[in-house]
């Protein structure tokens, strides 16, 4: 595992990109003078990770224990269970070893244990201490920690260096950004090829603020910033009527894929003389690039779409912070530069999205973790020369969408989670094409002598033929059927009935619908023989619509569909 090292000494800092933030205001300078050993101001960056510790004040009841002032006699198992045995070599800390105070223990292997003292047994200068879990709010009484991860810069650094990611000579080239998606190969299958032509640069930003006497952070800001260029190029070498689903990240080189799917970085933040190095972990749990393309193309074709811009998505949560109100963070400048009509003959429906899932942990695995997941992408509908009624028709529409989940937890418990979903942003809408389909040749048969609902409704299988204005196009998803049911006397028995049809009931040119049709009650012993469906409409998942059913004998719509009990 690689480790990002942030150097504390002023000499080293002068050679690297890290800089101390000691240019305090007079008020801050006075605070530093009063509690100099408890106030931390540090900032710096290396290999895509930037940090800022601003006026971070350490609890005065904190006891720092290490090999410099004590001899640790506990096993790792005992430490994990909160049991500490030690011989104190420094009399300065003995008076602080009392129940209620905090222990910040750093072992020789750089593992940190942060615990609250519950019980103390003393024998001369030997101590047996029982501890309980502590919140990160016990450690810091004010100030804030900010972390920013530039995913591409960090991955470039991980690949290019075998040792420290930051040297005293400042050899890290922070002007180079490693663009992972330039290494994704084209996707090819049958007669279809897709060149992703996608560039994504992303940062994950976290700010954690602390207040006096608060067990947990009272300020939490988390957001992603994404800079993207998404310019897919679609090629069809012949007639295609098929739906493709694939994760383009699987086409990345194997050695790169290992980095993309799971990268965990050890970060040590400069905590001053009192805390030393504050350990943190940043992991990139998931980067994926799934795509779906439904193509109904009658001959060799190709076309391209283009979009680029920046967006931020996240949240800011404040608890009793004067002058601050919790809110969503959302900015979107994604635009389209062009849509290339090219020589597309048919219809292409596409959905390309990118998913990124990082996580940040402070101190050990249970003190505080911040995590999130963002999904963003572009869906499009494009048709060219595919209309049976207009041979020169071309239309294209594209939308950008984003969705995110953020949360943080402490001591293994999720404390706050928020889901964000923003409305689609239309990127382009050119041309005009009326999405219509036709259904015809109504047939029905009663399926059961017993009622399907109540005492006066019976089940029927209805079969219809269908046709799209696109050569070779077939139904590939769910359908929604809406209708009203009338009695033989003209009264309405059921209004706005909606029925879903799954793909299993659909063939290349027909479909079957099971309907539960109500009939009019005449008296306690008699039920009407006939009911009628009117105002029927059928919609597919891509927005194609049919209003009414065509009678093939007359080529006109049926005025109503008749059901006989």
N, C-alpha and C positions, 0 to 999 in steps of 0.2 A: 504494500500500500504506500502510495506517495504521501508526503507530508509537506504542507505549506508552512514555512517557518517565518515568523515575523520577528525581527531583531529589535532588542530593547535599547541597546547602548547608543548613545548619541553619535559615537564615531561611526558605527555601522550604518545608522540611519542616514548619515550624511552622504553615504555612497549609494544608497538604494532609493526606492521610490517612497519609502515610509517617511513621514514627517510628524514631529510632535506638535500637538495643538495646545501650546501654552500661552498663546496670545490672548489672555483673559481680559475681560473688562475690569475696572477697578473693584466692582462688587465681587466678581468671581475671584480676583486676586486676593481679596480679603478672606474669602471662604477658603481658598487654598492655604493661606497662611495659618488659619485656625485649625484646619484639619488636613494638613498636607499629606499625612501618611494614609489618609482614607479616601482621598479624591484622585480619580484617574482621568486624565485627558490624553488620549492617544488616537492617532489616525494613520492609515497607511494602506498600501495595496501591493499585491504581487500575484502574478499568474492568473488574473481574472477574478481574484477575491479582494474586495475592498472592505475595510472596517473603519469604524469611528466610535470610540468610547468617549462620550461627552459628559463631563461633570458626573461621572459614575462614582457614587459615594458608597464605601463599604461599611457594613454594620460594625459599630465600635465593639460589640460583644463577640466578634469573630476571633477565634484562636487559630493561628496558622501553625500546623505541626508538620515537620519534615525530618529528614535525617540530620539536619543541621542543629536541631534543638532537642531531639528525642531519639530513643532507640525503640523501634516498632517491633513487637514480639508476636503480633497477631498473624495468623495465616490469612491467605487471600479469602478463604471460605468464611473465616470469622469476620473479616472486614466487610464482605458482601452482606453478612447478616447483622451488621451494625455493632459488632463487639470489638472493642479496641483495648489491647494490652500494650503498655509501653512504660519505658523508664524515661523520665523527664530529665534532660541534660541541662535545661535552662530554667533557673528559678524564676525568671521573669514571667513565665506563663502559668505557673502553678496556681496563683491566686485567681486566675480566670477559669480554671477547670471546675465549674460548678453547674448544677442542673439548670437548663434553660439557655445556656450559652451555646455558641455554634463552633463546630470544629471543621476546619478546612485542611484536610490531610492530603499531602502529596507524597506518594511512594517513590522508591528509587527507580521504578520502571515508568514513572511519569503518570501513573493513574491517580485520579483525584477522587476523594470521597468527601462529600459535603453533608454533615449530619448535625442534629441537635442533641445535646447531652441530656439524657434522661436520669441516669443513676451513676454515681461515682463511688468506687471503693479504693481507698488509698492505704498503702503499706510503705511507709518511708517515702522514697521517690519513685515507687512503682504504682502504677494506676491501672485499674480495670474499669473500663467505662462502657456503659450500655447506651446506645443512641437510637434515635428514631429518624424517619425521613424529614428532610427540610425542603421548603419551597425556595425557588430562586429569589422570591421577594424577601426572604430572610437574609439573603446575602447582600443585596443592594438596597439602599434606602432612598436613593434619588438618582437622577441622571438617566442616560439611555445608551443602548448598544445598537449600532446599525451595521448590517452586513449586506453586501451586494455580490452576487455571483454572476459573472459573465461566462455563460456555459461554453461558448466557442473558444474564448481565450484560454479558459482553464483546460479544455480538452487538447488544445494545441500544445500547451505547456506539458501536459502529462505525456504526450507522445514524444516530444522533442528532447526531454531531459530524463536522465537516469538517476540523478542525485537530487540535491536540493533544488527547489523551484525558484529560489531567490538567492543570488550571490551578493557578497559585499561589493563587488565591482559593478553591480547593476547590469549584468549581461542580458537580462530578459528584455526582449524586444516587444514593448507593449503597443507598438503601432501595427502589429500583425494580428489579424483576427482570423481564426481558423473556422472556415465555413463548412460545416459537416455535410450539408446537403449537396454540395458540388460533387461529392463522391458517390452519390446514388446513381446506379446504372439505369438504363432504360428498361422498361417492362415490356416483354413481348409474349404474345400468346395467339396461336392460330393466325388470323389475318390482321390482328390488332397490335399496334405498338404505341407506347406512351413514353415521351421524353419529359421527365418532371420539370426540368429547368427551374428549380426552386432554390432560393437562397433564404435562410432564416438565421437571424442573429437575435439572441435573447438574453435577458438578464432577470434575475430573481432578487427582489429587494425586500429586506425585513428590517423594521425598526421596533425595538422593545424598550418601553419607558417604565421607570419605577417611581413609586411614591413612598413617602415615609410611612412606616407601620402598615404596609400593605403586603399581604402574603404572596400575591400574584401581581404580574405587571398590570399597571393601570392604563397603559398605552400600547397599542399593537397596530402597526401598519404593515401590510403585506401586499405586494403587487408584482406582476410580471410586466416587463416592457419587451415587446416583440417588434423587430424590424424585419419585414419580409418582402420578397419578390417571388411571386408564384405565377409562372408562365408556362403551363403545360402545353405540349404539342401532340395532337392526336393524329395517328395515321392508320388508315384501313386499306389493305391491299386488295380487297374484294368485297363481295356481299357478306354482311355480318348481321345476324339477329341473335344477340347473346348479351348476358349480363356478366360482368367481370368483377371480382372482389379480390383485393390483394393488398398486402402491407409492403409498400415500397422500401421500407427500411431493411427488409430482408435481402434487398439487392445491394446493400452497402457491403464493402469489403469486410471479411470476417474479423480481421484484427481491429478495425474501427468499430464494428458492431459490438464487440465486447465492452468498449468504452461507452458506447451510446446507451446500452441497456442497463449497466450498473457501474457507476463510478462513485466511490466514496473518498472524500478528501478530509484528512486531519488538518485542522486549523488551530493554531495556538495564538490567542490574543494577548497582548502585553498588559498584564494586570498590576504592574507596579511592584514595589518591594514587598507589599503585604501579601498579594495573591500569586505573584510570579506569572506563569503562563496559564491562561484560562483555556482549557481544551474545548473544542467544538468540532462537530462533524457535519460536512455537507455532502449529501448523496444525491445523485441523479438516478432515481429509481426507474424511470421510463422515458424513452423518446420513441414514438412510433409515427408512422406515416401511412395510414390506411387509405385506400381509395376504392371507389365503386364507379363503374362505368356501364351504363346500359346503352347498347348501340343497336340501331335498326337502320342499316345502311345498305343501299341497293347496289352500289358499285364502288370501286376504288375512290377514296376521298381523304382529305386531310383538312384540319383547321387548328387554330391556336387562339388562346385567350391570354390576357395579360393583366396583372394587378400588382400593386406595390404600396408600401406605406408603413406606418407605425401605429401600434395601439398599446394601451396600458389597461390592465384589468386587475382589480384587487379590492381591498377594503381597509378602512381605518376604524378601529374600535377603541373608544375611550371610556373609562370608568371614573366618574367624578373628577374630570380634568377641567378646570375652569377655562371657559372660552373655546372649548373644543367639543364638537358633536360627531358622533359616529356616522360614517357615510361610506358609500361605495366609491371606488376609484375606477373611472372608465373614460378613456380618451381614444378616439379612433380617427385616423387620417388615411385609412386604406382607400385607395382609389383605383380606377382602371385606366390604363393608357390607351388601349385599343382592343378591338375584337376583330380577328381576321376571318372574313367569310370563307375565303379560299374556295375549294371546289367540293364542299360537303354535299352529298346527295343522300338525304335521309335525316335521321334524328339521333342525337347523342345527349344523354343525361348523365352528368358526372357529379361526383361528390369527393373532393380531396381534402383531407384534414390532417392536422398535426397535433400530437399530444405530447406534453412535457410534464414530468412529475418529479420535482425536487423536494428535498427535506433538509431542515437544519436542526441540529441538536446542540444545546449548550450544556457544559459540564458532562455528567455521565448520562446514560441513556434514559434516566427517569426524571431528571430535574426539569427540563423544558424542551419541547420539540415543536417546531413550526413546520407545517407541511401544506402542500397545495397541489392542485392538478388543473391544468388548463387545456382545453381543446378548442382549436380554431380551424377554420377552413373556408372553402369556397364551393358552393353547389351551383350548377348551371344547367340550363336547358337550351339546346341549339338545334335548329332545323334549317336545312338548306335544300331547295329544289325538291322538297319531298311531298308537297301538297298535290293531291289528285286534281284539285280544282284550280291551282295556280302553279304552273311549272317553274316560275321564277321566284317563288316565295323564299325568303330568308328571314329568320328571327332568332334572337339570342337574348337570354336574360341570365344574370348572375348575381348571387348574393354572398356576402361575407357574414359569417356567424362565429360566435365565441361563447364558451361556457366555462365556468371555473368553480372550484370548491377549495376553500381555505379553512384552516383550523390550527389551533395550538392546544397543547396539553401539558400537564405536569404530573410527575409521579405515576406515570402510566395511565392517567385518566384524561380523556378528551374534555377540555374545558370550554372550548368555543369553536363552533363550526358555522360557516356561512356558505350558501350556494348562490352563485350569481348566474343569471342568464339574461343576455341582452337581446333586444330585437334584431332581426336580420338587417343588415345594411345593404341596400341595393347598389351594386357596383356598375352595372350597365343594363340597359333594356333597349335593344335596337330591333327594328323591323316589327312586323305584326303577323301573328299566326293564330288563327282561331282553333283552339284545342277541342275538337269535337270527334266523337266516334258514333257509330250506329249500332243499334241492337234491333234484331228483327226475328220474324217467324216464331211467335209465341206459342209454346206448347205447355200443357200442365196435366198432372195426374195426381189424384188423391192418394196419399200414402198410408192413411190409417182410418179405421172406422171410429176410433176413440178420440175425444177432444184433445187438442194439444195445449189449450189454455182455457180455464173455466169450463163451462158446460156447452158453449156455443161457438167454439173456434176449432177449426180442423186443419190438418197439415197437408201441404201440397208441394210437390216437386215441380218447379218451373224450369224449362229449358229455353235458352235464347241463343241465337247466332249473333256474332259480333264482328265488326270490321273497323280497322283504323284507316285514316287517310295516308298512312305510311306503308310503303311496300314491305311486306314480311313481318310487320310488328305484331306481337302477340301480347296478351295480358301477362304481366310478370309479378304483380303484387295484389294486395287486397283491393276489393271493390266495396263501395258503399252504395246501397240502394235505398231510396226514400220514396214513399208513396202514401196516398190516402185510401181508405177503404169505405165504400158507400154501400148502403143496403138497396134492395130492389125498390124501396119506396122513396129513395133519394136522400135519406138521412145519412149523416156521416157516422160510421161506426168506429173508425180509428183514424186519427190525423197525425201526419208527420212521422209515420212508422219508419224506423231505420234498421236495415239488416246488413251485416257484414258478410262478404263472401271471401273465403280463403283460396289461395292458388290451387289447392288440391282438387277443387271443383271446376277448374278451368282447363279447357283443351286449346288446341291451336286455332279453333274457329267457333267454339261454343262454350257455354257455361251452364251450370245447374245451380238453382237457388231453391232453398227450402223455406217456404212461407207458412206462417200460422194465420189463417184468414178467419175473422169473426163473421157470424151470421146474425140476422135480426131475429129476436125472440117474438113470436106472434102471441102465444099464450103459454101456460105452464106445460102443455103437452106438445106444442107445435113450434117449429123453427123454420124460417124462410129457407128456400131452396137455393137462392142465388145471391152472390155478393159481387162487387165490382171494384177493381183497382183503377184509380185515376191519379193524375198529377205525378206520374212516375219520373224519377231522374236517377241516373247511374253515373258515379264519379270514380275514376281510378286514382291511384296514389300520386300520379304526376299531373293531375288537374284536368285530364280529358273528361269531357262531359257529354252525356246523351240525355236529352229531354224527350221522353216518349219512346215507344216501340213501333217499328215499321212493319206494316202488313205487306209481305212480298207480293201478294196478288195485285195490290193496287199501288204499291210504292208510296203509300201515305201512312201517317201515324194511325194506329188503332185509337179510336175515341175513348175506349176503355177496355180493360182486360176482364173477362168473365170467368167466375169460379162457381161451379155447381156442386152442391152437397150431395 
